[in-house]
Amino acid sequence: MGMTISEKILAKKSGQETVKPGDFVMCKLDLVMATDVTAPLAIKVFHRMGAEKPFDSGRIIFINDHFVPAKDIKSAELSQEMRDFAKKHHLRYYYEVGRGGICHALMPEEGLILPGMILIGADSHTCTAGALGAFATGVGSTDLAAGMALGETWFKVPESIKIVFHGKKPDYISGKDMILTVIGELGVEGAMYMALEFSGDAVRSLPMADRFSICNMAIEAGAKTGIIEPDEITLRYLGLESASEVQSGSERRKLPFLKSDNDARYARTLTFKVDRMEPLVAYPFLPSNVAKASNFKDIRLDQVFIGSCTNGWLDDLRTAAAILKGKRIHEGVRLIITPSTARTFKEAVAEGLISIFLEAGAAVTTPTCGPCLGGHMGVLAKGEVCLATTNRNFKGRMGDLESKVYLSGTAVAAASAITGRITDPRELI
Amino acid sequence: MKGIMRGKCFKFGDNIDTDMIIPVKYCNTYDMAELGKHCMAGYEENFAKNISTGDFLVAGSNFGCGSSRENAPLAIKGCGIQAVIASSFARIFLRNAINVGLLIFESEEASQKISEGDQLEIIKEKGLIRNLTRVETYSSSPLPEFITTIIEEGGLVGYVRKKLKGKQEDCLS
């Protein structure tokens, strides 16, 4: 019996020939990541575990992204604890405000994620890295502390669900619409404890930004991870000529491009056609409440947010700029745009995208997770309605318990900022 | 820790997410008691005031979905809740609960039959949940053996402590 890509990675990292769903395995970790919200508790637990130094100072990544630039004194202290630890233990990958960005966008951009890797991150959207063919999953601070101390952790080998996308994707459809389709179909617990494997010709033709956006939201169907087999597009993104030689930081290692066997076992397979897919929106308060954007014409908006680890990529900013160019944002709406990393911000400036946003009347912020989770820079007041390109629309997620968040891809968000109500971007063409 | 736990329960539906359990505005601390003051504040702002030490949370499926924030099980422990009973738990929450020593019981039957305010008695070792109000008994799914080993080592902290100590001894010998 063959194995899926997820099973192959877990087998390899646990030193076994084969594994099957349900097995408990102890795996060596390639990377361990935490943010300013989760690292301080992990550090405390790390000490409580009796650990004196990290298993490898070159494999732990600390990123300031959630409450930064520090929104209050307590948040400043969280960053300080993380900074002190990073300095004391000479962590190779510590990212400060202004030189980093949102962890799930920053790690791939920095070339830290490579196919075949296994990584844990103390943030639920760590599964984003699966777009590069890595097995990546979110954990809490205690699991992270154990990972920092031992360089290994346990996993229950998940069953996999195969999601196949066929056909030629219309231009106005993005990876976000594709993953919303999947979550709408599976529900928020449909893939609980499982791995979602995305494949098919429509996935193979997607650029990395869309692939990241798809894997990012695997957790919203309850999945342990989302994963896409690496291919030529993955190689090109990593700046590599061949699959046999890959580079991470100053290290060169050989990592095989693992692929699922033809006879691999799947809990189920779901097939979707993308040819006639419509731009989608998830209405409050679950990401699985999915319907066509054109159904929401009457929903007036107070705020539109374009950014987050789901849709703050350079491709998203380009999509937004193409729609906003020469237009003004509706007078009743605030548009907040947050490039996901410092590099993306710089490139957006160089391409003239930021000027387009400012001319249109948007607020452009420094890279931060802030607005997505109601942390800062975009918190909603009572009764306010926001359309966001983020991944969660839980009750009170972005602020007051009586505020509402709708989710969409970037094109719908940009078009809606112009009209002041939820809008299918094709309406503006 | 042997024993029988008794208390009253608070009943919730499906998909209770981490934003409901502890909104991010309270997550700039990991102090358990402080977090406990705001437990379920994303469901109802002052909910924690209703909770007495020893109470239980009972919910439907996918309890704890959303963020990886360990503040969520810590907030539940911090406000004095003894255990959470649900028909299923979201994966990261399940791991976090085990790691911080928050007792959880997976039971579809208990989740369906228990009502708000029912008095419960849980026999931990057997995973048995007795509903004293309705005079009913429900069983819960046993935890996998691998997890029980970790719990027996005193949770993940104890497990890692032991493992690190073993490594040091290896170096000395």
Interface residues (C-beta under 8 A of the other chain):
Chain A: F24 V37 T38 P40 L41 K44 V45 R48 M49 G50 A51 F67 D72 K74 S75 L78 G121 A122 D123 S124 T126 G138 V139 G140 S141 T142 D143 A145 A146 A149 L150 W154 K156 V188 E189 M192 Y193 G222 K224 L286 L373 G374 G375 R392 F394 K395 G396 R397 L401
Chain B: D14 N15 D17 D19 M20 P23 V24 K25 C27 N28 T29 Y30 G42 Y43 E45 S61 N62 C65 G66 S67 S68 R69 E70 N71 P73 S88 A90 R91 I92 R95 N96 N99 V100 P144 F146 I150 G155 L156 V157 Y159 V160 R161 K163 L164 K165
